[in-house]
Amino acid sequence: MSAQIDFGVIDDVIKEWGAKAGSIIPILQGVQEKYNYLPQQIFPYIAKKLNVSEARIYGVATFYENFSLQPKGKFIIKVCDGTACHVRKSIPNLDRFRKELGLSEKKITTDDLGFTVQTVACLGACSLAPALMISTGGKPDKVHAGVTPDKVSEIIKELKAQL
């Protein structure tokens, strides 16, 4: 699953932040914003442009949890499993997402790149438990409160209509 990379876009990101080692993080953030993950092909390209080792770029990308080396779906669904959400039954919601979308603990993104479902330790919305957040590139994140497995099915249906 190889993405078509527009190296001109990467050059624009590098130009914005400067071709220096101190700009690795914002450059990777800019690339991830464009592609929703960090394609493998970018590592040697950015390393050469910044005159640093590919291992250094890769090391930064793998150190920070916010970076992803795997393609993510159009809809990124973060199911909270913090204490408040967990005790209010967030796991059945996660299970419903996985069942209806054909996902598992290891396979978090649908083959059509429509959905990515992952758990997070806390969304900071404890009073809304069980909660989840849906990110769609370019639009504000949307938090769903008091989610039940039946509500998960409704959410999936609504999102599939937008694909």
JORACOR-V559892 format. One record per pair of residues at least 24 apart in sequence whose ideal C-beta (glycine too) atoms are under 8 Angstrom apart, sorted by sequence separation. I is the first residue (numbers start at 0). J is the second residue. If there is no record, write none. Layout:
i->I j->J
i->I j->J
This chain:
i->8 j->33
i->93 j->118
i->133 j->158
i->23 j->49
i->22 j->49
i->23 j->51
i->20 j->49
i->27 j->56
i->37 j->66
i->39 j->68
i->4 j->34
i->18 j->48
i->19 j->49
i->20 j->50
i->37 j->67
i->18 j->49
i->20 j->51
i->36 j->67
i->37 j->68
i->2 j->34
i->9 j->41
i->13 j->45
i->18 j->50
i->23 j->55
i->27 j->59
i->35 j->67
i->36 j->68
i->23 j->56
i->27 j->60
i->36 j->69
i->4 j->38
i->36 j->70
i->9 j->44
i->13 j->48
i->20 j->55
i->24 j->59
i->31 j->66
i->35 j->70
i->36 j->71
i->2 j->38
i->4 j->40
i->9 j->45
i->13 j->49
i->23 j->59
i->31 j->67
i->34 j->70
i->35 j->71
i->72 j->108
i->1 j->38
i->4 j->41
i->28 j->65
i->71 j->108
i->72 j->109
i->84 j->121
i->92 j->129
i->2 j->40
i->6 j->44
i->10 j->48
i->69 j->107
i->70 j->108
i->76 j->114
i->78 j->116
i->80 j->118
i->81 j->119
i->84 j->122
i->1 j->40
i->9 j->48
i->24 j->63
i->27 j->66
i->69 j->108
i->73 j->112
i->74 j->113
i->76 j->115
i->78 j->117
i->79 j->118
i->80 j->119
i->81 j->120
i->89 j->128
i->92 j->131
i->35 j->75
i->72 j->112
i->73 j->113
i->74 j->114
i->75 j->115
i->76 j->116
i->77 j->117
i->78 j->118
i->79 j->119
i->80 j->120
i->81 j->121
i->89 j->129
i->71 j->112
i->72 j->113
i->73 j->114
i->74 j->115
i->76 j->117
i->77 j->118
i->78 j->119
i->79 j->120
i->81 j->122
i->84 j->125
i->87 j->128
i->88 j->129
i->89 j->130
i->114 j->155
i->70 j->112
i->72 j->114
i->75 j->117
i->77 j->119
i->79 j->121
i->83 j->125
i->86 j->128
i->87 j->129
i->89 j->131
i->72 j->115
i->79 j->122
i->82 j->125
i->83 j->126
i->71 j->115
i->81 j->125
i->84 j->128
i->85 j->129
i->114 j->158
i->77 j->122
i->79 j->124
i->83 j->128
i->84 j->129
i->113 j->158
i->84 j->130
i->113 j->159
i->81 j->128
i->79 j->128
i->113 j->162
i->79 j->129
i->79 j->130
i->111 j->162
i->79 j->131
i->99 j->151
i->78 j->131
i->79 j->132
i->95 j->148
i->99 j->152
i->77 j->131
i->92 j->146
i->94 j->148
i->76 j->131
i->77 j->132
i->92 j->147
i->96 j->151
i->100 j->155
i->76 j->132
i->77 j->133
i->91 j->147
i->92 j->148
i->95 j->151
i->99 j->155
i->76 j->133
i->77 j->134
i->89 j->146
i->91 j->148
i->95 j->152
i->75 j->133
i->92 j->150
i->74 j->133
i->75 j->134
i->92 j->151
i->96 j->155
i->74 j->134
i->75 j->135
i->74 j->135
i->73 j->135
i->73 j->136
i->2 j->70
i->0 j->70
i->74 j->158
i->74 j->161
i->73 j->162
i->35 j->136
